[in-house]
Amino acid sequence: MWHSGGPVDVTVLEVAPRDGLQNEAEIVITDDKVRLIERSVAAGIRRIEAVSFVHPGRVPQMADAEAVMADVPRVSGVSYAGLVFNDRGLDRALAAGLDEINVVVVATDTLSDRNQGCTTEVGIERWHALARRAAESGIRRTVTIAAAFGCPFEGEVAPATVLELVHRVAEAGPEEIALADTIGVGTPDRVRTLVTGARAAAPHADLRCHFHNTRNTGYANAVAALDAGASVLDASTGGVGGCPFAPNATGNIATEDLLYLLHRMGIRTGIEPIEVAETGQWLGSVLGRPVPALLGRAGPFPSPT
């Protein structure tokens, strides 16, 4: 079942330009980043995490954020998001014309320190301060709880810990809260527990989920998240991506493979899977290696006529 526009049941947020590319050792040129975004928009994707406003010394791949945003297509209904860690990042995001910011609060102190140079508690305080400024500027505010399903340094993260964080970040009034399986250790039962609990703890915020397929559970987790009430799923064209501060955090779920799964289930996204799969193949040529996504290799079913 292949959909072209029209009503949407689930929003897919494309993260390849930021989360997908940030772990690449070889710098992807600005023109190719813009081309990736252009192709995504042409395929029907309407929310795109395009850039990250972090210090270029920390993530060199994202050093050209302003240049990317200067050339992206400004199409009605398309929302561009950027990752922001501090006031300087928010200043840059506002100047670049971002539609929404995403602030990450890490569920464990060890990964928070590796990722942001602060404790989880300080991360919450930063989020509240950034949310206030963003609200005054009229920009959409989203917050992601990273390592919600497990930490590469501290191991298991208790659901009660995550849900307490959901409650605390919700106090700043975000439009959306995301639960991120940063290292791909989640399973459907834990997904259902956290999504159900997060909906109860933050009933006024949209709920988004971010899964990695590191241990081949990402797509099962995506279906479990939708069944439990999530309305937005992150995915990366080609299945590229990872976290440079978390060991072995490879394998975002692939946008094209997720679309195949959703559309075969009768769930509408407004995105063309074949076009995304073609973009995934193109992205592999840019990166110089085949991408993990499978739809571009196997092709759709049933075959379009």
N, C-alpha and C positions, 0 to 999 in steps of 0.2 A: 504494500500500500504506500504509494508515493504522493506526497502532498506538495502543493505549490501555492504558498500564501494562504490567505483565509484565516479562519479562527485558529487560535493557538491554545492547546491544553497545558503545555509545559514550555517554559522558557529555557533555552540552552544558551549559557553564557560562554562565549569563545575565549579561551585563555592562552591560545598558542602564542600570540605576539609577545606576551609577558612571561607567564609561568612556563610556557612551552620552550621559549628561547633562552631564558635566563641562565640555564645550566650549560649552554653550549660553550665550549672552550674557544672555538673560532668565532670571531665577531661577524655577525650577519649585518650586511650593509643596510643603511637606512632605506634605500629604494626597495630592497627585498622585503623589509618589514612592512613598508607601506603597501606593497603589492599584495602581501599576505592579507592585510586588512581589507584592501579593495576586493579581492576575490571572495573573502568571507561575506562582505556586505552584498556582493552580487549574488551569492548563494542564498540570501535571505536571512542571514544572521543579523540580529538587531541589538544585541548587547555584546560588547567586545572589551575585554581587559587588554588595553592597547600598550600601556607603558608602566614603568615604575619610577617614582621620583625618589630614588635612594642615592646615596653618595656613589659616584662612579668608581671610586676605589673599592667599594664593597661588591658591586655587581657591574663590572665593566660593560657587559652586554646591553645594559639599559642606559648608557651614558647619553644616548642621542634622543632622549624622550621628547624634548621640545621640537627637534627636527622632524620626528615622526608625526607628532600631533599637528605640525604646520601643514602637512601634506595629505592627511587622511581625508577621505570623502565625507563631506558634511551632508548627510542624507536625512531627510525628515524621518523621525522614528528610530534612528540609530543612536544608541547611547554608548559613549566611550568612558571606560573606567580606568583609573590609575591607582597604583599602590602608593600609599603615603605613610611615612613613619613619624614625621615631626613637623613643626611649624614651617620650616624651610621647604619641605616637600609639599605642604599644602599651598604655600605661596606659589610655587612653581606650577602646581596642578591648576590653580585658579587662573594664572597668567596664560597657561596653555589652552584653556577652554575645555577642560574636562567636564563631563556631565555628571560623573559620580566618583567618589573616592572610596577606596577600600583600605581599611586599617586592620592590621593583624594583631591579635592578642594571642600569645602562645600559652598553651595550657600548663606547661612545665617550666620551672625556672631555668633549668639547664639549657634547653633548646632556646628559650627566650633570650638568654644571655648570648648564645652563639649567633642567633639570628638578628637580634636587635640591640644587644649590649645592655640589657636591663632585665630586672625580674618581672615575673608575671604581674605583680602588684603595680609596679611602675608602668607597665604596658597598659593596664586598665586606666590608670590616671591619664596617660597620654591620649588614649582613645577618647576619654570624656572631654579633654581640652580641645582636641581636634574636632570632635563632633559639634561642640558649641560654636566654634569658628565656622565650620562648614555650614551649619544651620543658618548662621547670620548671613552667609554668602549665597544661600539658596541652592547649594549643590547637594545632590543625593548622597546620603551617608550609609555605607555598609560596613560591617565589621565581621571579620573572620576569626573564629577560634581555631587556631592551628594545633596540630597534634591531639585533636579531640578523641582519637581512637587509639592512641599509643605514641610513645616517645622513643626515639632511637637511643636516648641516654638514660632515661628513668624507667623505661618499660611501660607497664600497664598504667593507664590513666582512668581512675574511677569515674563511672558515669555521674556520680554525685558531684564530683569536682567540676566536671564540664557543665553540668546544669546550673551550678552555683555561678559559674562564669557567665553563662547565658543570662541569668537574672541580673548580674551586675552590669554587663555591657548594655542590656536593654534599658537600664535607667537613663541612658543618654539619648534615648529616643531614635535609634536607627530605623531607617526604612526597611533594612534587611539584615539578617544575621545568617552567617554561613558556618557550617560545621565542616572542618577539613580533615581528611585522613591523609596527613602529610607524608606518611611513609608506607601507606598501603597495607595496613594490618587489620582493617575493619572487616566485620562479617555482618550479614543481614540482621542477625538478632540484636547485635549492639547498635546497628543503625536504627532499627525500629525503636529501641529503648531511648536513644538520644533524640531522635526526631520527635517522637511523641512527647518526651519531657520538655524539649525546647519549645514546642508549640504551646504547651501549658504555661511555661515560664515567661514567654514573650508573645502573647497572643496578637499583638498589634503590629508585629514585624513579619515581613515575608521571610520564608525559610529557604535557604539555599544550601546545597551540599557539594563538596569538592572531593572527588575520589581519585586515587591512584590505583592502577591495576598491577602494582608491583608483585603481588602474590596471586594474581588472577581472580580476585574477588570484586574488582571495581564495578563491573556491569551488574552483577547480582546485587551489590550494595545500592546502585542507582535505582533499580526497580524497587527495592525495599524502602528507600527514602521516599519515593513517590507514593507508594502504598501507605506510608505513615503520615503523609501530609506535606512533604516538601513540594515547592512549586517551581524551583529553579535548580538546574544542574550545571555545573561547570564541566567543560570538556575541551580538549586540545586537538586541533586538526592534526592528523597523522599519529596521534598518541605520543607526541614528543613532550619532554618536560621533566622537571624534577626540582628539588630544592638544593641549592649549593651549600647549605649549612646543616643538612641532615644526611648522614651516610645512607647510600643505597635507596634514596627517595626517588626512584625512577618511575616512569610510566603513568602519566595522566591517562585517564580513559580517553579514547579517540572519539572525536566528534562524529566522524562518519559512521563508526561502528555503533555508537550510541543511537544515532539517528535511525540506522537500520533496525535496531532492536525496538525502539519506540514506535516507529511507523508500522512495523509488522504487528505490533500490539494494538494498532488503531489509535495511537496517541499522536495528536497533531503538534507540530513544532513550527510550521511555516518555513522550513529550511529544506533545500534540495540536497539530499545525501550524495547523489552522483557528483554534483559540482564540488561538494566538500571533499569527496574522495579524490577527485582530480587535483584539487589544491593540495591534498596530502601527498600525492605523487610528485607534484611540482616542488613541494617543500623538501622532499627527500633529495631531489636533484640539487637544490640550494645547499643542503647540509652535506651532500656528498655520500649519502648512505640511505638504504631503504628505511622507511618509517615503520613503526610497529603496527599501525592500523592494518586491518585485514580486508575491509570492504574494497579498497582499491585494487587488491590482488584477486579476490574471488569474484567481484562483480555483484550487482544486485540480483535479487530474486523476488518476484518474477522479473525477467528481463524486460526493460521498457520497449515498447513497440513504436 
